[in-house]
């Protein structure tokens, strides 16, 4: 699995390096652009998420039809163009245009769907944790490089680095990454599939969770640099001193997430812990009287964020059917980017007119409602997979599985010559299932 996943992780890492490297300093540097104010800065930070939100589903659907690699290439090229536009921006509006174009390369769902294609469901959480670890390491590097490089060469240098990262990702994609297997199934090509996905209660709860989690993240990146520089007198180049310790704690939190979420089979508990940490973090940051207390709040926030990160994509992919993974994960990521966009936008508005204390109150209320949502989520730990080699089952009996209680779905991996049957272990045993074949 390591050899399969690492090239994809490299692509994901390069892309997120391009996204993250501007986050720790964008809000304070954007204040210097002609026409800038807190609201427009919020749009510049979260603007890329608006186009990501709109295009995640089309990109996901496109990847289901023309293939993951081709779709990833298209997205990375658009992302590179947006980075170059942002690098040459001389006012806040051109910066926003560049960020919108960056977001138009909406490949997050495609990359996740590709991991789902290449890795068996039993190992998928591990693969997603590896991806989360790559993102976390990339994030930590970005928190150091962003303030230092922008201090030496300006904000535009970070966007140039972003464009180079996109180009390197394209090269890796076409030289190292394995082509996903050919999957066959008996699902019909239904144009109303999007509506079926939106009606799935568990997928919708995961969509809302992703939206809220990403909103919390973008809101944090809006307020942390501004408060540390404007209120507590930190130099822009010293912001890495705030982010790196927080990220180190966050990486350890991912270990807790992996153990409790997968080995201990308690993913809902992990999600609730992360939500409670978000509420605590914003409470601390909102009413901090000193830089030290504020930084403690930042650390608590990143612990909560990294508790969530390894689990969300994996859980969403488990609830989605095989023929709808690209589309379902596209919707999932669209909700996430809706949160990214609105988190920065309403955060900028409230910060400008009411102050950080009001942000803390709103976040606490949201977190309480969010916990209730997760309590009602169906636990996916009872979903199991049975793998049968071609020729070791009765072909005539396969379609009868559709009407068998406890069978979630079945499909064929043509490359590996496997029939995969997904079933609910509470409703049917593996022994009973084998007897039907």
TORKOL-4160 file (C-alpha; in steps of 0.2 Angstrom, whole numbers, padded with zeros to 4 digits, m for minus):
437
<pt num="1" X="0000" Y="0000" Z="0000"/>
<pt num="2" X="0014" Y="0012" Z="0004"/>
<pt num="3" X="0021" Y="0012" Z="m0014"/>
<pt num="4" X="0004" Y="0015" Z="m0021"/>
<pt num="5" X="m0001" Y="0029" Z="m0009"/>
<pt num="6" X="0015" Y="0039" Z="m0008"/>
<pt num="7" X="0016" Y="0046" Z="m0025"/>
<pt num="8" X="m0002" Y="0052" Z="m0023"/>
<pt num="9" X="0002" Y="0059" Z="m0006"/>
<pt num="10" X="0017" Y="0068" Z="m0015"/>
<pt num="11" X="0004" Y="0076" Z="m0027"/>
<pt num="12" X="m0007" Y="0080" Z="m0012"/>
<pt num="13" X="0007" Y="0087" Z="m0002"/>
<pt num="14" X="0013" Y="0098" Z="m0016"/>
<pt num="15" X="m0004" Y="0105" Z="m0019"/>
<pt num="16" X="m0007" Y="0109" Z="m0001"/>
<pt num="17" X="0010" Y="0117" Z="0001"/>
<pt num="18" X="0004" Y="0129" Z="m0012"/>
<pt num="19" X="m0012" Y="0132" Z="m0003"/>
<pt num="20" X="m0005" Y="0133" Z="0015"/>
<pt num="21" X="0011" Y="0143" Z="0012"/>
<pt num="22" X="0001" Y="0159" Z="0010"/>
<pt num="23" X="m0012" Y="0156" Z="0024"/>
<pt num="24" X="m0001" Y="0161" Z="0039"/>
<pt num="25" X="0003" Y="0179" Z="0031"/>
<pt num="26" X="m0011" Y="0182" Z="0018"/>
<pt num="27" X="m0022" Y="0192" Z="0029"/>
<pt num="28" X="m0009" Y="0204" Z="0036"/>
<pt num="29" X="0000" Y="0206" Z="0019"/>
<pt num="30" X="m0017" Y="0209" Z="0010"/>
<pt num="31" X="m0020" Y="0224" Z="0021"/>
<pt num="32" X="m0007" Y="0233" Z="0010"/>
<pt num="33" X="m0016" Y="0230" Z="m0006"/>
<pt num="34" X="m0025" Y="0244" Z="m0014"/>
<pt num="35" X="m0043" Y="0244" Z="m0009"/>
<pt num="36" X="m0041" Y="0231" Z="0004"/>
<pt num="37" X="m0052" Y="0230" Z="0020"/>
<pt num="38" X="m0056" Y="0216" Z="0032"/>
<pt num="39" X="m0071" Y="0210" Z="0022"/>
<pt num="40" X="m0062" Y="0209" Z="0005"/>
<pt num="41" X="m0047" Y="0201" Z="0014"/>
<pt num="42" X="m0059" Y="0188" Z="0020"/>
<pt num="43" X="m0065" Y="0185" Z="0002"/>
<pt num="44" X="m0046" Y="0184" Z="m0004"/>
<pt num="45" X="m0043" Y="0171" Z="0010"/>
<pt num="46" X="m0059" Y="0161" Z="0007"/>
<pt num="47" X="m0062" Y="0166" Z="m0011"/>
<pt num="48" X="m0054" Y="0150" Z="m0019"/>
<pt num="49" X="m0066" Y="0140" Z="m0009"/>
<pt num="50" X="m0081" Y="0147" Z="m0018"/>
<pt num="51" X="m0075" Y="0141" Z="m0035"/>
<pt num="52" X="m0069" Y="0124" Z="m0026"/>
<pt num="53" X="m0087" Y="0123" Z="m0019"/>
<pt num="54" X="m0095" Y="0125" Z="m0036"/>
<pt num="55" X="m0083" Y="0114" Z="m0046"/>
<pt num="56" X="m0080" Y="0099" Z="m0034"/>
<pt num="57" X="m0095" Y="0090" Z="m0040"/>
<pt num="58" X="m0092" Y="0093" Z="m0059"/>
<pt num="59" X="m0074" Y="0087" Z="m0057"/>
<pt num="60" X="m0079" Y="0072" Z="m0047"/>
<pt num="61" X="m0092" Y="0067" Z="m0060"/>
<pt num="62" X="m0080" Y="0071" Z="m0074"/>
<pt num="63" X="m0067" Y="0059" Z="m0065"/>
<pt num="64" X="m0080" Y="0045" Z="m0065"/>
<pt num="65" X="m0082" Y="0047" Z="m0084"/>
<pt num="66" X="m0065" Y="0051" Z="m0091"/>
<pt num="67" X="m0054" Y="0045" Z="m0078"/>
<pt num="68" X="m0045" Y="0051" Z="m0062"/>
<pt num="69" X="m0028" Y="0055" Z="m0070"/>
<pt num="70" X="m0035" Y="0066" Z="m0084"/>
<pt num="71" X="m0046" Y="0076" Z="m0072"/>
<pt num="72" X="m0032" Y="0078" Z="m0060"/>
<pt num="73" X="m0021" Y="0086" Z="m0074"/>
<pt num="74" X="m0035" Y="0098" Z="m0079"/>
<pt num="75" X="m0037" Y="0104" Z="m0061"/>
<pt num="76" X="m0018" Y="0106" Z="m0058"/>
<pt num="77" X="m0016" Y="0116" Z="m0074"/>
<pt num="78" X="m0030" Y="0128" Z="m0069"/>
<pt num="79" X="m0023" Y="0129" Z="m0051"/>
<pt num="80" X="m0006" Y="0134" Z="m0058"/>
<pt num="81" X="m0013" Y="0148" Z="m0069"/>
<pt num="82" X="m0023" Y="0155" Z="m0054"/>
<pt num="83" X="m0006" Y="0155" Z="m0044"/>
<pt num="84" X="0002" Y="0165" Z="m0057"/>
<pt num="85" X="m0012" Y="0178" Z="m0058"/>
<pt num="86" X="m0011" Y="0180" Z="m0039"/>
<pt num="87" X="0008" Y="0182" Z="m0040"/>
<pt num="88" X="0006" Y="0197" Z="m0052"/>
<pt num="89" X="m0008" Y="0205" Z="m0043"/>
<pt num="90" X="m0006" Y="0224" Z="m0038"/>
<pt num="91" X="m0023" Y="0227" Z="m0030"/>
<pt num="92" X="m0035" Y="0217" Z="m0019"/>
<pt num="93" X="m0047" Y="0213" Z="m0033"/>
<pt num="94" X="m0034" Y="0205" Z="m0044"/>
<pt num="95" X="m0028" Y="0195" Z="m0029"/>
<pt num="96" X="m0046" Y="0189" Z="m0027"/>
<pt num="97" X="m0047" Y="0184" Z="m0045"/>
<pt num="98" X="m0031" Y="0174" Z="m0044"/>
<pt num="99" X="m0038" Y="0165" Z="m0028"/>
<pt num="100" X="m0054" Y="0161" Z="m0037"/>
<pt num="101" X="m0044" Y="0153" Z="m0051"/>
<pt num="102" X="m0034" Y="0143" Z="m0039"/>
<pt num="103" X="m0050" Y="0136" Z="m0032"/>
<pt num="104" X="m0056" Y="0132" Z="m0050"/>
<pt num="105" X="m0044" Y="0118" Z="m0050"/>
<pt num="106" X="m0055" Y="0108" Z="m0039"/>
<pt num="107" X="m0047" Y="0091" Z="m0038"/>
<pt num="108" X="m0048" Y="0087" Z="m0019"/>
<pt num="109" X="m0063" Y="0074" Z="m0022"/>
<pt num="110" X="m0054" Y="0067" Z="m0037"/>
<pt num="111" X="m0038" Y="0063" Z="m0027"/>
<pt num="112" X="m0048" Y="0055" Z="m0013"/>
<pt num="113" X="m0058" Y="0045" Z="m0025"/>
<pt num="114" X="m0042" Y="0039" Z="m0033"/>
<pt num="115" X="m0036" Y="0033" Z="m0016"/>
<pt num="116" X="m0052" Y="0024" Z="m0013"/>
<pt num="117" X="m0050" Y="0016" Z="m0030"/>
<pt num="118" X="m0032" Y="0010" Z="m0026"/>
<pt num="119" X="m0034" Y="0004" Z="m0008"/>
<pt num="120" X="m0046" Y="m0009" Z="0000"/>
<pt num="121" X="m0059" Y="m0002" Z="0012"/>
<pt num="122" X="m0051" Y="m0011" Z="0027"/>
<pt num="123" X="m0035" Y="m0001" Z="0024"/>
<pt num="124" X="m0042" Y="0015" Z="0018"/>
<pt num="125" X="m0042" Y="0023" Z="0035"/>
<pt num="126" X="m0024" Y="0020" Z="0036"/>
<pt num="127" X="m0021" Y="0027" Z="0019"/>
<pt num="128" X="m0032" Y="0042" Z="0023"/>
<pt num="129" X="m0021" Y="0044" Z="0039"/>
<pt num="130" X="m0006" Y="0044" Z="0029"/>
<pt num="131" X="m0013" Y="0057" Z="0018"/>
<pt num="132" X="m0018" Y="0067" Z="0033"/>
<pt num="133" X="0000" Y="0065" Z="0040"/>
<pt num="134" X="0007" Y="0072" Z="0023"/>
<pt num="135" X="m0005" Y="0087" Z="0024"/>
<pt num="136" X="0000" Y="0090" Z="0042"/>
<pt num="137" X="0019" Y="0089" Z="0038"/>
<pt num="138" X="0016" Y="0100" Z="0023"/>
<pt num="139" X="0006" Y="0112" Z="0034"/>
<pt num="140" X="0020" Y="0113" Z="0047"/>
<pt num="141" X="0033" Y="0117" Z="0034"/>
<pt num="142" X="0022" Y="0130" Z="0026"/>
<pt num="143" X="0020" Y="0139" Z="0043"/>
<pt num="144" X="0038" Y="0141" Z="0044"/>
<pt num="145" X="0042" Y="0145" Z="0026"/>
<pt num="146" X="0027" Y="0157" Z="0023"/>
<pt num="147" X="0032" Y="0170" Z="0035"/>
<pt num="148" X="0051" Y="0168" Z="0032"/>
<pt num="149" X="0050" Y="0169" Z="0012"/>
<pt num="150" X="0037" Y="0182" Z="0012"/>
<pt num="151" X="0047" Y="0192" Z="0023"/>
<pt num="152" X="0062" Y="0191" Z="0012"/>
<pt num="153" X="0054" Y="0192" Z="m0006"/>
<pt num="154" X="0036" Y="0197" Z="m0003"/>
<pt num="155" X="0019" Y="0189" Z="m0005"/>
<pt num="156" X="0021" Y="0186" Z="m0023"/>
<pt num="157" X="0035" Y="0174" Z="m0021"/>
<pt num="158" X="0024" Y="0162" Z="m0012"/>
<pt num="159" X="0012" Y="0161" Z="m0026"/>
<pt num="160" X="0026" Y="0158" Z="m0038"/>
<pt num="161" X="0031" Y="0143" Z="m0027"/>
<pt num="162" X="0013" Y="0138" Z="m0028"/>
<pt num="163" X="0014" Y="0137" Z="m0047"/>
<pt num="164" X="0030" Y="0127" Z="m0047"/>
<pt num="165" X="0022" Y="0115" Z="m0034"/>
<pt num="166" X="0007" Y="0112" Z="m0047"/>
<pt num="167" X="0019" Y="0109" Z="m0061"/>
<pt num="168" X="0029" Y="0096" Z="m0051"/>
<pt num="169" X="0013" Y="0088" Z="m0046"/>
<pt num="170" X="0008" Y="0085" Z="m0064"/>
<pt num="171" X="0025" Y="0077" Z="m0068"/>
<pt num="172" X="0023" Y="0065" Z="m0053"/>
<pt num="173" X="0005" Y="0061" Z="m0058"/>
<pt num="174" X="0011" Y="0055" Z="m0076"/>
<pt num="175" X="0027" Y="0047" Z="m0071"/>
<pt num="176" X="0024" Y="0038" Z="m0055"/>
<pt num="177" X="0006" Y="0037" Z="m0050"/>
<pt num="178" X="m0002" Y="0020" Z="m0053"/>
<pt num="179" X="m0018" Y="0020" Z="m0064"/>
<pt num="180" X="m0034" Y="0015" Z="m0054"/>
<pt num="181" X="m0041" Y="m0002" Z="m0058"/>
<pt num="182" X="m0056" Y="m0005" Z="m0069"/>
<pt num="183" X="m0072" Y="m0007" Z="m0059"/>
<pt num="184" X="m0088" Y="m0015" Z="m0066"/>
<pt num="185" X="m0105" Y="m0015" Z="m0057"/>
<pt num="186" X="m0124" Y="m0017" Z="m0061"/>
<pt num="187" X="m0129" Y="0001" Z="m0056"/>
<pt num="188" X="m0138" Y="0011" Z="m0070"/>
<pt num="189" X="m0131" Y="0027" Z="m0075"/>
<pt num="190" X="m0144" Y="0038" Z="m0067"/>
<pt num="191" X="m0144" Y="0057" Z="m0070"/>
<pt num="192" X="m0153" Y="0059" Z="m0053"/>
<pt num="193" X="m0138" Y="0052" Z="m0043"/>
<pt num="194" X="m0134" Y="0068" Z="m0035"/>
<pt num="195" X="m0151" Y="0069" Z="m0028"/>
<pt num="196" X="m0150" Y="0051" Z="m0021"/>
<pt num="197" X="m0133" Y="0056" Z="m0013"/>
<pt num="198" X="m0141" Y="0072" Z="m0005"/>
<pt num="199" X="m0155" Y="0061" Z="0002"/>
<pt num="200" X="m0143" Y="0050" Z="0011"/>
<pt num="201" X="m0144" Y="0055" Z="0029"/>
<pt num="202" X="m0127" Y="0049" Z="0034"/>
<pt num="203" X="m0118" Y="0057" Z="0019"/>
<pt num="204" X="m0127" Y="0073" Z="0022"/>
<pt num="205" X="m0121" Y="0073" Z="0041"/>
<pt num="206" X="m0103" Y="0070" Z="0035"/>
<pt num="207" X="m0106" Y="0084" Z="0022"/>
<pt num="208" X="m0111" Y="0096" Z="0036"/>
<pt num="209" X="m0097" Y="0091" Z="0047"/>
<pt num="210" X="m0084" Y="0094" Z="0033"/>
<pt num="211" X="m0092" Y="0111" Z="0030"/>
<pt num="212" X="m0091" Y="0116" Z="0049"/>
<pt num="213" X="m0073" Y="0109" Z="0051"/>
<pt num="214" X="m0067" Y="0118" Z="0036"/>
<pt num="215" X="m0076" Y="0134" Z="0041"/>
<pt num="216" X="m0067" Y="0133" Z="0058"/>
<pt num="217" X="m0050" Y="0131" Z="0050"/>
<pt num="218" X="m0052" Y="0147" Z="0038"/>
<pt num="219" X="m0059" Y="0157" Z="0052"/>
<pt num="220" X="m0044" Y="0153" Z="0062"/>
<pt num="221" X="m0032" Y="0158" Z="0048"/>
<pt num="222" X="m0041" Y="0174" Z="0047"/>
<pt num="223" X="m0040" Y="0179" Z="0065"/>
<pt num="224" X="m0024" Y="0172" Z="0071"/>
<pt num="225" X="m0012" Y="0183" Z="0061"/>
<pt num="226" X="m0022" Y="0198" Z="0063"/>
<pt num="227" X="m0024" Y="0197" Z="0082"/>
<pt num="228" X="m0006" Y="0192" Z="0084"/>
<pt num="229" X="0001" Y="0206" Z="0074"/>
<pt num="230" X="m0012" Y="0220" Z="0077"/>
<pt num="231" X="m0016" Y="0216" Z="0095"/>
<pt num="232" X="m0001" Y="0208" Z="0103"/>
<pt num="233" X="0013" Y="0216" Z="0092"/>
<pt num="234" X="0020" Y="0201" Z="0084"/>
<pt num="235" X="0031" Y="0203" Z="0069"/>
<pt num="236" X="0024" Y="0195" Z="0053"/>
<pt num="237" X="0040" Y="0185" Z="0051"/>
<pt num="238" X="0038" Y="0178" Z="0068"/>
<pt num="239" X="0021" Y="0170" Z="0066"/>
<pt num="240" X="0029" Y="0153" Z="0063"/>
<pt num="241" X="0033" Y="0153" Z="0081"/>
<pt num="242" X="0014" Y="0152" Z="0084"/>
<pt num="243" X="0010" Y="0139" Z="0071"/>
<pt num="244" X="0023" Y="0126" Z="0073"/>
<pt num="245" X="0021" Y="0121" Z="0091"/>
<pt num="246" X="0002" Y="0120" Z="0088"/>
<pt num="247" X="0005" Y="0109" Z="0073"/>
<pt num="248" X="0017" Y="0098" Z="0083"/>
<pt num="249" X="0003" Y="0095" Z="0096"/>
<pt num="250" X="m0009" Y="0092" Z="0081"/>
<pt num="251" X="0002" Y="0078" Z="0074"/>
<pt num="252" X="0001" Y="0069" Z="0090"/>
<pt num="253" X="m0018" Y="0071" Z="0090"/>
<pt num="254" X="m0019" Y="0062" Z="0074"/>
<pt num="255" X="m0012" Y="0047" Z="0083"/>
<pt num="256" X="m0026" Y="0048" Z="0095"/>
<pt num="257" X="m0038" Y="0049" Z="0080"/>
<pt num="258" X="m0031" Y="0034" Z="0072"/>
<pt num="259" X="m0031" Y="0023" Z="0087"/>
<pt num="260" X="m0049" Y="0028" Z="0094"/>
<pt num="261" X="m0057" Y="0030" Z="0077"/>
<pt num="262" X="m0051" Y="0014" Z="0068"/>
<pt num="263" X="m0043" Y="0002" Z="0081"/>
<pt num="264" X="m0055" Y="0005" Z="0095"/>
<pt num="265" X="m0070" Y="0007" Z="0082"/>
<pt num="266" X="m0076" Y="0024" Z="0090"/>
<pt num="267" X="m0076" Y="0036" Z="0076"/>
<pt num="268" X="m0091" Y="0046" Z="0082"/>
<pt num="269" X="m0082" Y="0049" Z="0099"/>
<pt num="270" X="m0067" Y="0055" Z="0090"/>
<pt num="271" X="m0078" Y="0068" Z="0080"/>
<pt num="272" X="m0087" Y="0074" Z="0096"/>
<pt num="273" X="m0070" Y="0076" Z="0105"/>
<pt num="274" X="m0064" Y="0087" Z="0090"/>
<pt num="275" X="m0079" Y="0097" Z="0090"/>
<pt num="276" X="m0078" Y="0101" Z="0109"/>
<pt num="277" X="m0060" Y="0106" Z="0107"/>
<pt num="278" X="m0065" Y="0118" Z="0093"/>
<pt num="279" X="m0077" Y="0126" Z="0106"/>
<pt num="280" X="m0064" Y="0127" Z="0119"/>
<pt num="281" X="m0051" Y="0134" Z="0107"/>
<pt num="282" X="m0062" Y="0149" Z="0101"/>
<pt num="283" X="m0067" Y="0152" Z="0119"/>
<pt num="284" X="m0049" Y="0154" Z="0124"/>
<pt num="285" X="m0044" Y="0164" Z="0109"/>
<pt num="286" X="m0060" Y="0175" Z="0110"/>
<pt num="287" X="m0056" Y="0181" Z="0128"/>
<pt num="288" X="m0037" Y="0180" Z="0129"/>
<pt num="289" X="m0029" Y="0194" Z="0139"/>
<pt num="290" X="m0011" Y="0190" Z="0133"/>
<pt num="291" X="m0001" Y="0182" Z="0119"/>
<pt num="292" X="0002" Y="0166" Z="0129"/>
<pt num="293" X="m0016" Y="0163" Z="0132"/>
<pt num="294" X="m0020" Y="0166" Z="0114"/>
<pt num="295" X="m0007" Y="0154" Z="0108"/>
<pt num="296" X="m0014" Y="0141" Z="0120"/>
<pt num="297" X="m0030" Y="0143" Z="0111"/>
<pt num="298" X="m0022" Y="0141" Z="0094"/>
<pt num="299" X="m0014" Y="0125" Z="0101"/>
<pt num="300" X="m0031" Y="0118" Z="0107"/>
<pt num="301" X="m0038" Y="0122" Z="0090"/>
<pt num="302" X="m0025" Y="0113" Z="0080"/>
<pt num="303" X="m0027" Y="0098" Z="0091"/>
<pt num="304" X="m0046" Y="0098" Z="0087"/>
<pt num="305" X="m0043" Y="0100" Z="0069"/>
<pt num="306" X="m0030" Y="0086" Z="0067"/>
<pt num="307" X="m0041" Y="0074" Z="0078"/>
<pt num="308" X="m0054" Y="0076" Z="0064"/>
<pt num="309" X="m0043" Y="0077" Z="0048"/>
<pt num="310" X="m0038" Y="0058" Z="0046"/>
<pt num="311" X="m0056" Y="0052" Z="0048"/>
<pt num="312" X="m0068" Y="0063" Z="0038"/>
<pt num="313" X="m0063" Y="0058" Z="0020"/>
<pt num="314" X="m0062" Y="0040" Z="0025"/>
<pt num="315" X="m0080" Y="0040" Z="0034"/>
<pt num="316" X="m0087" Y="0049" Z="0019"/>
<pt num="317" X="m0080" Y="0036" Z="0007"/>
<pt num="318" X="m0087" Y="0022" Z="0017"/>
<pt num="319" X="m0105" Y="0029" Z="0016"/>
<pt num="320" X="m0104" Y="0031" Z="m0003"/>
<pt num="321" X="m0108" Y="0017" Z="m0015"/>
<pt num="322" X="m0094" Y="0012" Z="m0028"/>
<pt num="323" X="m0102" Y="0020" Z="m0043"/>
<pt num="324" X="m0105" Y="0037" Z="m0034"/>
<pt num="325" X="m0088" Y="0039" Z="m0025"/>
<pt num="326" X="m0082" Y="0053" Z="m0037"/>
<pt num="327" X="m0099" Y="0062" Z="m0036"/>
<pt num="328" X="m0102" Y="0059" Z="m0017"/>
<pt num="329" X="m0084" Y="0065" Z="m0013"/>
<pt num="330" X="m0086" Y="0080" Z="m0024"/>
<pt num="331" X="m0102" Y="0085" Z="m0015"/>
<pt num="332" X="m0093" Y="0081" Z="0002"/>
<pt num="333" X="m0078" Y="0093" Z="m0003"/>
<pt num="334" X="m0090" Y="0106" Z="m0010"/>
<pt num="335" X="m0098" Y="0107" Z="0007"/>
<pt num="336" X="m0081" Y="0108" Z="0014"/>
<pt num="337" X="m0076" Y="0123" Z="0003"/>
<pt num="338" X="m0093" Y="0131" Z="0007"/>
<pt num="339" X="m0087" Y="0131" Z="0025"/>
<pt num="340" X="m0070" Y="0138" Z="0020"/>
<pt num="341" X="m0078" Y="0152" Z="0010"/>
<pt num="342" X="m0091" Y="0157" Z="0022"/>
<pt num="343" X="m0080" Y="0155" Z="0037"/>
<pt num="344" X="m0068" Y="0168" Z="0031"/>
<pt num="345" X="m0081" Y="0179" Z="0025"/>
<pt num="346" X="m0093" Y="0180" Z="0040"/>
<pt num="347" X="m0078" Y="0180" Z="0051"/>
<pt num="348" X="m0070" Y="0195" Z="0043"/>
<pt num="349" X="m0087" Y="0204" Z="0044"/>
<pt num="350" X="m0089" Y="0200" Z="0063"/>
<pt num="351" X="m0071" Y="0204" Z="0067"/>
<pt num="352" X="m0073" Y="0221" Z="0058"/>
<pt num="353" X="m0089" Y="0226" Z="0066"/>
<pt num="354" X="m0091" Y="0217" Z="0083"/>
<pt num="355" X="m0074" Y="0209" Z="0088"/>
<pt num="356" X="m0067" Y="0192" Z="0092"/>
<pt num="357" X="m0078" Y="0190" Z="0107"/>
<pt num="358" X="m0093" Y="0188" Z="0096"/>
<pt num="359" X="m0085" Y="0176" Z="0085"/>
<pt num="360" X="m0081" Y="0165" Z="0101"/>
<pt num="361" X="m0100" Y="0165" Z="0106"/>
<pt num="362" X="m0106" Y="0160" Z="0088"/>
<pt num="363" X="m0093" Y="0146" Z="0087"/>
<pt num="364" X="m0099" Y="0139" Z="0104"/>
<pt num="365" X="m0117" Y="0139" Z="0099"/>
<pt num="366" X="m0113" Y="0130" Z="0082"/>
<pt num="367" X="m0102" Y="0117" Z="0091"/>
<pt num="368" X="m0117" Y="0112" Z="0103"/>
<pt num="369" X="m0128" Y="0109" Z="0088"/>
<pt num="370" X="m0114" Y="0100" Z="0079"/>
<pt num="371" X="m0112" Y="0088" Z="0093"/>
<pt num="372" X="m0131" Y="0083" Z="0092"/>
<pt num="373" X="m0129" Y="0080" Z="0074"/>
<pt num="374" X="m0114" Y="0068" Z="0076"/>
<pt num="375" X="m0124" Y="0058" Z="0090"/>
<pt num="376" X="m0137" Y="0054" Z="0077"/>
<pt num="377" X="m0124" Y="0048" Z="0064"/>
<pt num="378" X="m0125" Y="0029" Z="0060"/>
<pt num="379" X="m0109" Y="0020" Z="0065"/>
<pt num="380" X="m0100" Y="0013" Z="0049"/>
<pt num="381" X="m0090" Y="0000" Z="0059"/>
<pt num="382" X="m0103" Y="m0014" Z="0055"/>
<pt num="383" X="m0100" Y="m0013" Z="0036"/>
<pt num="384" X="m0088" Y="m0027" Z="0030"/>
<pt num="385" X="m0081" Y="m0033" Z="0014"/>
<pt num="386" X="m0080" Y="m0050" Z="0007"/>
<pt num="387" X="m0067" Y="m0053" Z="m0007"/>
<pt num="388" X="m0069" Y="m0068" Z="m0019"/>
<pt num="389" X="m0058" Y="m0072" Z="m0034"/>
<pt num="390" X="m0065" Y="m0074" Z="m0051"/>
<pt num="391" X="m0071" Y="m0092" Z="m0054"/>
<pt num="392" X="m0074" Y="m0096" Z="m0036"/>
<pt num="393" X="m0092" Y="m0091" Z="m0036"/>
<pt num="394" X="m0108" Y="m0094" Z="m0046"/>
<pt num="395" X="m0110" Y="m0080" Z="m0059"/>
<pt num="396" X="m0129" Y="m0083" Z="m0059"/>
<pt num="397" X="m0131" Y="m0080" Z="m0041"/>
<pt num="398" X="m0123" Y="m0063" Z="m0041"/>
<pt num="399" X="m0138" Y="m0053" Z="m0046"/>
<pt num="400" X="m0148" Y="m0062" Z="m0032"/>
<pt num="401" X="m0137" Y="m0052" Z="m0020"/>
<pt num="402" X="m0147" Y="m0036" Z="m0024"/>
<pt num="403" X="m0162" Y="m0043" Z="m0015"/>
<pt num="404" X="m0153" Y="m0051" Z="0000"/>
<pt num="405" X="m0155" Y="m0043" Z="0017"/>
<pt num="406" X="m0139" Y="m0036" Z="0023"/>
<pt num="407" X="m0130" Y="m0034" Z="0007"/>
<pt num="408" X="m0125" Y="m0016" Z="0004"/>
<pt num="409" X="m0118" Y="m0018" Z="m0014"/>
<pt num="410" X="m0107" Y="m0028" Z="m0024"/>
<pt num="411" X="m0094" Y="m0024" Z="m0039"/>
<pt num="412" X="m0080" Y="m0032" Z="m0048"/>
<pt num="413" X="m0062" Y="m0026" Z="m0048"/>
<pt num="414" X="m0057" Y="m0032" Z="m0066"/>
<pt num="415" X="m0038" Y="m0029" Z="m0064"/>
<pt num="416" X="m0036" Y="m0039" Z="m0048"/>
<pt num="417" X="m0050" Y="m0052" Z="m0054"/>
<pt num="418" X="m0060" Y="m0050" Z="m0038"/>
<pt num="419" X="m0078" Y="m0049" Z="m0033"/>
<pt num="420" X="m0081" Y="m0037" Z="m0019"/>
<pt num="421" X="m0097" Y="m0039" Z="m0008"/>
<pt num="422" X="m0100" Y="m0026" Z="0005"/>
<pt num="423" X="m0112" Y="m0031" Z="0018"/>
<pt num="424" X="m0119" Y="m0026" Z="0036"/>
<pt num="425" X="m0112" Y="m0038" Z="0048"/>
<pt num="426" X="m0127" Y="m0035" Z="0060"/>
<pt num="427" X="m0139" Y="m0042" Z="0047"/>
<pt num="428" X="m0129" Y="m0056" Z="0038"/>
<pt num="429" X="m0114" Y="m0066" Z="0043"/>
<pt num="430" X="m0099" Y="m0070" Z="0032"/>
<pt num="431" X="m0103" Y="m0088" Z="0033"/>
<pt num="432" X="m0121" Y="m0085" Z="0027"/>
<pt num="433" X="m0115" Y="m0075" Z="0013"/>
<pt num="434" X="m0103" Y="m0088" Z="0007"/>
<pt num="435" X="m0116" Y="m0101" Z="0007"/>
<pt num="436" X="m0126" Y="m0090" Z="m0005"/>
<pt num="437" X="m0112" Y="m0090" Z="m0017"/>
